[in-house]
Amino acid sequence: MGRGRRFKKLYLSKIYTFTCGKKSLFNDEHSQIGSVGFSRVVLVNEPADKFENSSENNNNNNYADNVVCSTKYTVANFLPKSLFEQFRRVANFFFLVTGVLSFTKLAPYTAVSAILPLIVVITATMVKEGIEDMRRKKQDIEVNNRMVEMLKGSGTFERTEWKNLKVGNIVKVEKDEFFPADLLLLSSSYEDAVCYVETMNLDGETNLKLKQGLEITSSLHEYDFSDFKAYIKCEDPNANLYSFVGSMEFKEQVHALSPQQLLLRDSKLRNTDYIFGAVIFTGHDTKVIQNSISPPSKRSKIERKMDKVIYVLFFILFLMSFVGSVFFGITTKEDLKNNVMKRWYLRPDDSTIFFDPKRAPAAAFFHCLTALMLYSFFIPISLYVSIEVVKVLQSIFINQDINMYHEETDKPAHAVTSNLNEELGQVHTILSDKTGTLTCNSMEFIKCSIAGVAYGRGVTEVEKAMNRRNGLEFDDIMNSPDRKAPIKGFNFTDERIMDGNWVNEPHANVIRNFFRLLAICHTAIPEVDEDTGKVSYEAESPDEAAFVIAAKEVGFEFYKRTQTSLSIFELDPVSQQKVKRTYTLLNVLEFNSTRKRMSVIVKDEKGRILLLCKGADSVMFERLANNGREFEENTLEHVHEYADAGLRTLILAFRELDEQGYKEFDAKFTEAKNSISEERETMIEEVSDNIERNMVLLGATAIEDKLQHGVPNCIDKLSQAGIKIWVLTGDKMETAINIGLLREGMKQIIVHLDTPEIRSLEKGGDKTAISRASRDSIKHQLSQGAEQLTAASGTSEQAFALIIDGKSLTYALEDDMKNSFLDLATSCASIICCRVSPKQKALVTRLVKFRTGKTTLGIGDGANDVGMLQEADIGIGISGVEGMQAVMSSDVAIAQFCYLERLLLVHGHWCYRRISSMICYFFYKNITFGFTLFLFEVHASFSGEPAYNDWFLSLYNVFFSSLPVIALGVFDQDVSARYCLRFPMLYREGVENILFSWRPIISWMVNGFISSIIIFFFCSKAMEIQAFDKGGRTAGRDILGATMYTCVVWVVNLQMALAISYFTLIQHVLIWGSIVIWYVFLLAYGAMASSFSGNAYQVFAETLASTPSYWLLVFFVVITTLVPYFTFSALQMRFFPMYHEIVQWLRHKGKTNDPEFCAMVRQSSLRPTTVGSTARRAAKTNSLSLRGSTTDHR
Amino acid sequence: MSSSSAAASGSADSTAARRNTKRPKYSKFTQQELPACKPILTPRAVISVFLLVSVVFVPVGVASLLASRKVVEIVHRYDAECIPPSNSSDKVAYIQNSSVDKTCNITLKVNKHMKSPIHVYYQLDNFYQNHRRYVKSRNDEQLRDSSKWDSTSGCKPEDMANGKPIVPCGLIAWSLFNDTYVFSLNNKNLTVNKKGISWKSDRDHKFGKDVFPKNFQNGSIIGGAHLNDSIPLSQQEDLIVWMRTAALPTFRKLYGKIEMDLNEGDTISVTLKNNYNTYSFSGKKKLVLSTTGWLGGKNDFLGIAYLTVGGLCFFLAMSFTIIYFVKPRQLGDPSYLSWNRNPGGH
């Protein structure tokens, strides 16, 4: 497309009053060029390779290439680096040390049996690391191999991969393509080298930015570039997105460069067919990538806590070893007194250092090392690797969840990193981006109020969600057959206006003016499809497009724009014919955030000069003429209604100018525009301000910033789950507020710096004065907000919303104020921060994270959210839209915000539960096993002889107990997904960290000690001294060891069976399988040559299997060991049930269809939810019903 | 919800395959909807489990106890009485004096009819056969394979004597128990069968048929028993039994079998040689005659344990029954939830 020029050659810069046409002036900063920090030299169109032999000119060669690399390892450093990473973990290091020690004589077991599990564990982890890095590599390759047209030596543009770009290359970027590197804009498809850029990926702002090349290069075309040469000096690569200092020497003249000419990597060309640009920064030098911090390695809270528990275990381990060594030292010393041997059979007189009574302290020390090795079974060596395996499998389940698959974009959920799965179950605060995350960034014209009459029957997403809660289904209306195919940006139905019916309305005249205004007052460009004659629009912002489309749908079709005129088709009310009208465009007074309005001045065919204006209600009503306020009251009411429904409103008004008045204005305006003094902008503003007065009100429009599908419902569920939601957006305050996070009756505390005093100070330009005044103002506003809160704390129903803008946030985040800011914020129900920079997003996230100490989740879709995503405990990227930055730096990528509900409430909850019970269980099983070793030592004078065969020891963690626990970590569910969603309160278990607080951890550990004591005590007592079988032989170390070991295997597996609440075939196979494997192993191992199997030789086949006392003992010990836990759980279920147990109970009883019962369970929270439609509904019913009862009735 | 999604995805499956989308394949496994049994601890389940355990445990306990009670056992401690009173001040010196005859006569009274075979055990006390130094001090290769007669690694300090390797080497063999017993009933010798007192696998695979003791007990200190150099190790069952080390410091080892019934009231006189030194570590020595039942030797512990736990479970079952009947409570009652119990922390 795009090649054939469809636009007439347009000097678009003429439309713009404020932003365009500013001369780039040399100012202070430019003088720094060439000095430190401003030393970059770019030879345009002289790529390095041409100058290989000339040392002087190959500057370009020194710069980084355009390859982006985000991998952690390379082939060369993978082994050492990942090994280093592995052994940084305390537990792994410990096992490495014991592994090395096991080659010495100290070892209580053979070295191979000790080192093998470690090798298995380390290898598994490294394989996992390798695979993850490969995946990143793939993504890099995808980005690096995107195609762009680059000027080749032959003088033609040829497609090449991004990675081949070098500094100085000239590239051609076409519409809707991303810029491959930071480019200097040379010329575009517009004559004046203007182009539109979407920077959503960088700063999150939705409106298009206008960039303009230097005049001197604007005339260059495709074939002029082969002999284009220029010499650019500019600043060194830096992270500042909004500044650029440089100069270009072209045709022996030096021109100043400004950010106006810089096109940044990862922004997107819009509304412009193509541009030509010279590459200035490549690869890691680009501002985007300079901005991105290297991805922090995140560890979940549970893992951090687990480390603490492991330290506790280490402590116990050292304690046991120490106690053992002391006893050992004493007994050893006593073996030889005055050359009299006590335990002569040990030959203490002729001993090695390890058992030498003469050097008892040394022996005790060495024994301590031995004991550390022996009791190292306390530390679950396979815990880390099991967790890694489990997490990978969990992420596969997340990736495979069909309910998180987005049909339209063909994107399933994708867990980018797998080590935060359980963190998803503990989220306390969500920090969300708005555009592209909560909203689709598509605006729909949905309602309007014209001449005091409200039109439009469209239903907003927010209303839908509320109605659905109330039991009404609106889908019928939405799906009714007579609904036409939806038009993007238009969701307006009202037969009073549509299809030309407006002419019959009482105020037809006003209606005509209203839509005419919509068709004229904008800066959009029509594109006429030559085949079908259909018109589409290229607009700066989606709202603007929505207006033009609305006008078109009603019958005022804007179809042509020239330099000086706009042409529309409109319906003539008299003849009922479409007639063509052309308006001469005199001036455009564009929108900006201080003006909050935009106007055009046009002359219609009759020669009337009209000022058409649309703007925010806060500025518009005061600008109405006294005779123009006819509909003010009704309009105001409607505007409030719309705002409540979460719509963006604009007020439309117009004014007829007389010839004289216009001439005066025009003269002043031209003067202001042409002035080059610093006052220029103020002057333009003043002139505009004077003319935009005495207007006649037409009505108001309501645009729905279309929320993504299911967002209100999702927010509702999340807040029921006790999750707080902050919205951090780059958007303007007005647009940020109306997104359905607020509910009526919610008091808004707005913190901003838009006060007259500050503004006047800003004009003065005294920076210190401004910041002092701002700081004071913010402090004051914050304390006022806090007062409001305390005043309202008596009346519990009142909920507050805090709205703060980016500028204020700068001050609020300062050290002395951030605490009061956060205190205020945490007591508000919803918090909206608008116009925040990417950096501020990250700062706010960090503040929340560190100050509350709770888990934060960042969710966003653009590169501007990257900081936030990386700073938050969990970063979620929205992958529905283009641009990979957010997804690449996120931990989980989902296609739509609403999948967050399932991701958190179902997967997060499950993963949290699984991982925490898995870890607890791991501790349990290792303590059960490890402590029997210690108890045996007590009866073996602490000599360090293990109770079990070497291979029993080393395979315990690998074979006989690991698979069921992995199954627990992957498959267990307390309740099914359906119940997780139905009872969002379940999620609170994660937020409160009930399942992995010290209480359950210690209970499990105690349970382990109890099991271990029961096993050892009963086994040793029952086997004691008497004959073991009918044959009269007694039980030796081999038999006692094998029996105890059998008991341990049975107990830990059955304990698992008791602990899990979800028994699928897999669990059955693995649990019973593990026990069977133990017997199979015992048989197989016993059948091997006795030189290998040692004292386990034929121990099962010959001795155990045929002996009734073995089986009776095992049966007894196993059941008895489980009794304490079973009793405990029964008591807990009876007296202190946890929420999931109540839900399980509900499900079990089949009471889930009993609404009263469900409501009771849901109501269990005494804390009212504060946002979301449930809360809204509750607030409504509360205000209706008499105060007191907080239950909501169906 | 799950059913509708299942239906939707089911219909989309076929199209998905054609279009080659990234749509996850639907299966009950990937969607974590596998049919499962989800047991929860309902009162009924709890009570029935406890009842079941007690119903099983009590009879098993009774049976075990009976089995143990049926076993007849005679235990006689002789380490103290076999020291002549004159030597009682320094028992160690007495036992280490190899020139003294250590014969000692004791009598055992049979209080109950003992059915053949009657097992003869010696019981040692406070003897750490499970000490690491002790356990490791042997060389299995040497015991098994006659060609490896000189491999004595791990046997120190009992590896070499007079510069030659010892077979069998190591502390265990060296400290072989060497008290001997001769039984007579009414002045008629009772034969003690010493065959088949060890495990068959040991005889067949761990102790070689062609490995003969060499250079054994030739060192400076004599530990325990001497071995007959002309009998292969696989037939030296005392050694085999001894070398299967005990798990706990108090242990019995099989000495032999008397294959003859003993009647109530019989008095057996035992002529024993009190050679083995347990005095230096103050260990007791006991001679044990015992029959066996299907559960092995005499030990009431298992039976009592079964009965106790069975009883306890019955008690628990009753308590839970009472709790459920007397104070039934709606399980859905949320006031027990942790975040409601301490409303301060949210």
Interface residues (C-beta under 8 A of the other chain):
Chain A: P108 V340 M341 K342 R343 W344 Y345 L346 R347 D350 S351 T352 F354 F355 T370 F397 N399 Q400 D401 I402 N403 Y405 E407 D410 K411 P412 G722 W910 F936 H939 A940 S941 S943 G944 E945 A947 F971 Q973 S976 A977 R978 L981 R988 E992 I994 F1018 S1020 K1021 A1022 M1023 E1024 I1025 Q1026 A1027 F1028 D1029 K1030 G1031 G1032 R1033 T1034 A1035 G1036 R1037 D1038 I1039 L1040 G1041 S1061 Y1062 F1063 T1064 L1065 I1066 Q1067 S1090 S1091 G1094 N1095 Y1097 Q1098 E1102 T1103 T1107 P1108 S1109 L1112 L1113 F1115 F1116 I1119 T1120 V1123 F1126 T1127 S1129 A1130 M1133 R1134 F1135 F1136 P1137 M1138 Y1139 E1141 I1142 Q1144 W1145 L1146 R1147 H1148 K1149 K1151 F1157 M1160 V1161 Q1163 S1164 S1165 L1166 R1167
Chain B: M1 S2 S5 S9 T21 K22 R23 P24 K25 Y26 T30 Q31 Q32 E33 L34 P35 A36 C37 K38 P39 I40 L41 T42 P43 V46 V49 V53 F57 V60 S64 V71 E73 V92 P117 H119 Y121 Q123 F127 Y128 Q129 N130 H131 R132 R133 Y134 V135 K136 D140 E141 R144 K156 P157 E158 L171 W174 S175 G196 I197 S198 W199 K200 S201 H205 K206 I221 G223 G224 V241 R244 T245 A246 A247 L248 P249 T250 F251 R252 K253 L254 K257 N277 S280 F281 S290 T292 G293 W294 L295 G296 G297 K298 N299 F301 L302 A305 Y306 V309 L312 C313 L316 F320 I323 Y324 R329 L331 G332 P334 Y336 L337 S338 W339 N340 P343 G345 H346
